[in-house]
Amino acid sequence: MASKPILSMQVSERAKQFLPFAAVKGLPEALAKKEKIPVSKIEISEETAMILNKKINCIQKGASVMITYFCIDTYIHLTGTVLQLDSIFRTFQIEDKIVHLDDIVDIEIFS
């Protein structure tokens, strides 16, 4: 005579073992946050370009600034100290980043 197993599993419980599970909890949410929508570079007006040019001419080495610039497919806000100004290559070095002046859309100079 066959003996019945002591711990029998109900049908509803048995089905749960085949359901998909997240191996890393929260991974889909983290990946969704990481995804970004690509943005195209905006063309600034002549008036805005003149204002930016005046601000750029006021910036000295060692100044604290916050700039908004275009990089690949997004706009980045960068705050830091200007370490180097290169008028030949038209770049700023702020902390460890080198930013081309043509990519800048806004500058704020802190006193």
Backbone as CSV, one residue per row, in Angstrom:
resi,resn,N_x,N_y,N_z,CA_x,CA_y,CA_z,C_x,C_y,C_z
1,MET,0.819,-1.153,0.000,0.000,0.000,0.000,0.880,1.239,0.000
2,ALA,0.534,2.187,-0.903,1.322,3.415,-1.024,0.943,4.378,0.075
3,SER,1.958,4.978,0.653,1.675,5.929,1.721,1.565,7.350,1.151
4,LYS,0.704,8.133,1.723,0.486,9.519,1.307,1.601,10.373,1.901
5,PRO,2.173,11.326,1.085,3.219,12.166,1.657,2.674,12.997,2.814
6,ILE,3.527,13.190,3.794,3.116,13.916,4.997,2.790,15.379,4.665
7,LEU,3.627,16.019,3.876,3.420,17.420,3.518,2.938,17.508,2.086
8,SER,1.676,17.529,1.888,1.163,17.660,0.523,0.925,19.142,0.235
9,MET,1.215,19.523,-0.981,1.089,20.914,-1.392,-0.220,21.086,-2.143
10,GLN,-0.947,22.158,-1.825,-2.183,22.432,-2.528,-1.861,22.876,-3.949
11,VAL,-2.835,22.728,-4.836,-2.642,23.072,-6.240,-2.293,24.546,-6.401
12,SER,-2.957,25.429,-5.677,-2.677,26.876,-5.790,-1.255,27.198,-5.332
13,GLU,-0.764,26.522,-4.316,0.595,26.732,-3.829,1.619,26.182,-4.825
14,ARG,1.287,25.060,-5.442,2.188,24.434,-6.398,2.410,25.349,-7.619
15,ALA,1.362,26.054,-8.037,1.466,26.942,-9.198,2.375,28.140,-8.917
16,LYS,2.451,28.580,-7.672,3.269,29.750,-7.324,4.751,29.530,-7.612
17,GLN,5.206,28.324,-7.528,6.624,28.062,-7.731,7.059,28.303,-9.172
18,PHE,6.108,28.386,-10.102,6.436,28.607,-11.501,6.229,30.053,-11.953
19,LEU,5.797,30.924,-11.046,5.602,32.328,-11.378,6.966,33.009,-11.575
20,PRO,7.045,33.996,-12.457,8.317,34.720,-12.620,8.621,35.519,-11.355
21,PHE,9.892,35.740,-11.120,10.300,36.507,-9.949,11.432,37.448,-10.347
22,ALA,11.626,38.465,-9.552,12.704,39.422,-9.795,13.924,38.947,-9.015
23,ALA,14.962,38.596,-9.740,16.177,38.118,-9.082,16.814,39.236,-8.261
24,VAL,16.741,40.462,-8.786,17.262,41.617,-8.063,16.073,42.524,-7.799
25,LYS,15.739,42.668,-6.544,14.555,43.442,-6.184,14.755,44.911,-6.554
26,GLY,13.780,45.491,-7.250,13.834,46.905,-7.623,14.587,47.194,-8.902
27,LEU,15.119,46.181,-9.568,15.892,46.398,-10.793,15.067,47.051,-11.901
28,PRO,13.857,46.594,-12.186,13.089,47.252,-13.256,12.853,48.742,-12.980
29,GLU,12.578,49.085,-11.721,12.358,50.493,-11.370,13.640,51.299,-11.544
30,ALA,14.756,50.747,-11.131,16.038,51.446,-11.268,16.399,51.645,-12.734
31,LEU,16.140,50.649,-13.563,16.423,50.774,-14.989,15.520,51.814,-15.646
32,ALA,14.278,51.876,-15.216,13.350,52.865,-15.769,13.814,54.276,-15.427
33,LYS,14.339,54.473,-14.208,14.862,55.787,-13.817,16.093,56.143,-14.644
34,LYS,16.887,55.145,-14.937,18.142,55.357,-15.658,17.902,55.720,-17.123
35,GLU,16.799,55.233,-17.683,16.495,55.539,-19.075,16.264,57.027,-19.214
36,LYS,16.746,57.596,-20.284,16.512,59.015,-20.506,16.054,59.226,-21.937
37,ILE,15.285,60.245,-22.084,14.769,60.574,-23.400,15.768,61.514,-24.070
38,PRO,16.271,61.148,-25.249,17.248,62.010,-25.910,16.623,63.350,-26.306
39,VAL,17.428,64.399,-26.150,16.993,65.754,-26.452,17.911,66.304,-27.524
40,SER,17.356,67.046,-28.461,18.202,67.662,-29.478,18.677,69.031,-28.995
41,LYS,19.788,69.466,-29.505,20.387,70.735,-29.102,19.555,71.892,-29.641
42,ILE,19.262,72.838,-28.756,18.498,74.002,-29.189,19.454,75.072,-29.721
43,GLU,18.968,75.821,-30.680,19.743,76.937,-31.215,19.350,78.177,-30.421
44,ILE,20.342,78.841,-29.834,20.040,80.027,-29.044,19.908,81.236,-29.960
45,SER,19.146,82.208,-29.499,18.924,83.417,-30.293,20.175,84.295,-30.268
46,GLU,20.209,85.257,-31.160,21.348,86.173,-31.233,21.455,86.987,-29.946
47,GLU,20.316,87.383,-29.412,20.297,88.158,-28.168,20.871,87.346,-27.008
48,THR,20.444,86.086,-26.902,20.953,85.200,-25.853,22.448,84.966,-26.033
49,ALA,22.895,84.831,-27.263,24.322,84.630,-27.540,25.130,85.848,-27.085
50,MET,24.597,87.039,-27.278,25.301,88.254,-26.842,25.382,88.323,-25.319
51,ILE,24.295,87.944,-24.646,24.299,87.939,-23.178,25.302,86.920,-22.651
52,LEU,25.311,85.724,-23.239,26.277,84.692,-22.828,27.703,85.161,-23.064
53,ASN,27.947,85.819,-24.191,29.280,86.311,-24.513,29.757,87.322,-23.473
54,LYS,28.858,88.226,-23.035,29.211,89.199,-21.995,29.558,88.492,-20.689
55,LYS,28.751,87.488,-20.331,29.022,86.743,-19.096,30.348,85.998,-19.188
56,ILE,30.608,85.382,-20.337,31.860,84.632,-20.519,33.058,85.561,-20.395
57,ASN,32.955,86.769,-20.946,34.056,87.733,-20.865,34.305,88.219,-19.442
58,CYS,33.308,88.116,-18.561,33.457,88.538,-17.162,34.094,87.460,-16.286
59,ILE,34.100,86.246,-16.753,34.579,85.132,-15.927,36.102,85.112,-15.874
60,GLN,36.599,85.015,-14.666,38.041,84.919,-14.429,38.361,83.522,-13.892
61,LYS,39.607,83.145,-14.015,40.069,81.878,-13.451,39.840,81.923,-11.938
62,GLY,39.265,80.870,-11.413,38.980,80.791,-9.984,37.565,81.191,-9.621
63,ALA,36.785,81.669,-10.586,35.402,82.069,-10.325,34.521,80.840,-10.110
64,SER,33.514,81.010,-9.265,32.524,79.944,-9.064,31.360,80.200,-10.015
65,VAL,31.011,79.188,-10.771,29.957,79.329,-11.780,29.043,78.114,-11.773
66,MET,27.862,78.322,-12.329,26.968,77.216,-12.642,26.619,77.381,-14.114
67,ILE,26.891,76.355,-14.893,26.603,76.429,-16.319,25.649,75.305,-16.704
68,THR,24.882,75.586,-17.722,24.027,74.577,-18.334,24.549,74.393,-19.740
69,TYR,24.893,73.152,-20.088,25.457,72.901,-21.408,24.911,71.603,-21.991
70,PHE,25.011,71.521,-23.305,24.534,70.345,-24.040,25.665,69.333,-24.160
71,CYS,25.364,68.078,-23.848,26.351,67.009,-23.957,25.662,65.769,-24.529
72,ILE,26.056,65.373,-25.718,25.548,64.220,-26.461,24.046,64.329,-26.735
73,ASP,23.181,63.972,-25.782,21.744,64.040,-26.034,20.948,64.553,-24.838
74,THR,21.611,65.341,-23.994,20.944,65.879,-22.812,21.600,67.182,-22.381
75,TYR,20.938,67.917,-21.520,21.496,69.135,-20.944,21.951,68.841,-19.529
76,ILE,23.125,69.355,-19.183,23.737,69.089,-17.889,23.952,70.410,-17.168
77,HIS,23.666,70.415,-15.860,23.960,71.563,-15.003,25.245,71.234,-14.252
78,LEU,26.215,72.102,-14.334,27.506,71.873,-13.693,27.859,73.079,-12.849
79,THR,28.153,72.857,-11.589,28.552,73.920,-10.678,29.962,73.626,-10.203
80,GLY,30.807,74.650,-10.208,32.172,74.462,-9.746,33.023,75.684,-9.975
81,THR,34.308,75.502,-9.795,35.289,76.573,-9.945,35.956,76.460,-11.299
82,VAL,36.095,77.603,-11.971,36.751,77.637,-13.272,38.257,77.507,-13.035
83,LEU,38.835,76.436,-13.557,40.263,76.207,-13.387,41.074,76.732,-14.567
84,GLN,40.451,76.756,-15.748,41.190,77.195,-16.934,40.218,77.718,-17.985
85,LEU,40.627,78.785,-18.646,39.897,79.350,-19.782,40.812,79.250,-20.985
86,ASP,40.337,78.651,-22.047,41.146,78.517,-23.251,40.434,79.219,-24.395
87,SER,40.915,80.418,-24.743,40.253,81.196,-25.794,40.566,80.659,-27.187
88,ILE,41.646,79.940,-27.343,41.994,79.372,-28.654,41.063,78.208,-28.989
89,PHE,40.919,77.277,-28.056,40.052,76.116,-28.280,38.620,76.376,-27.823
90,ARG,38.365,77.553,-27.250,37.044,77.971,-26.782,36.456,76.954,-25.797
91,THR,37.199,76.716,-24.717,36.749,75.777,-23.690,36.942,76.357,-22.302
92,PHE,36.140,75.859,-21.375,36.292,76.086,-19.937,36.704,74.773,-19.320
93,GLN,37.522,74.833,-18.303,37.719,73.654,-17.468,37.138,73.997,-16.115
94,ILE,36.086,73.294,-15.763,35.426,73.472,-14.476,35.576,72.159,-13.731
95,GLU,36.325,72.241,-12.614,36.695,71.049,-11.861,37.392,70.080,-12.821
96,ASP,36.838,68.886,-13.030,37.495,67.917,-13.916,36.816,67.806,-15.278
97,LYS,35.892,68.716,-15.585,35.168,68.687,-16.859,35.660,69.794,-17.786
98,ILE,35.756,69.486,-19.062,36.071,70.482,-20.084,34.814,70.685,-20.915
99,VAL,34.366,71.943,-20.986,33.115,72.274,-21.651,33.416,73.250,-22.787
100,HIS,32.903,72.958,-23.975,33.067,73.848,-25.117,32.080,75.005,-25.000
101,LEU,32.559,76.192,-25.276,31.721,77.381,-25.151,30.497,77.319,-26.053
102,ASP,30.604,76.670,-27.192,29.482,76.573,-28.126,28.341,75.704,-27.591
103,ASP,28.625,74.874,-26.584,27.607,73.995,-26.019,26.860,74.637,-24.855
104,ILE,27.349,75.771,-24.357,26.763,76.421,-23.187,25.504,77.181,-23.578
105,VAL,24.432,77.004,-22.798,23.183,77.735,-23.034,22.845,78.695,-21.900
106,ASP,23.492,78.524,-20.730,23.251,79.432,-19.616,24.439,79.416,-18.668
107,ILE,24.733,80.592,-18.112,25.821,80.730,-17.149,25.329,81.585,-15.997
108,GLU,25.644,81.151,-14.785,25.394,81.961,-13.598,26.707,82.090,-12.859
109,ILE,27.117,83.321,-12.584,28.388,83.581,-11.900,28.073,83.904,-10.446
110,PHE,28.746,83.209,-9.528,28.555,83.454,-8.093,29.654,84.378,-7.615
111,SER,29.294,85.305,-6.738,30.271,86.267,-6.189,31.041,85.677,-5.042
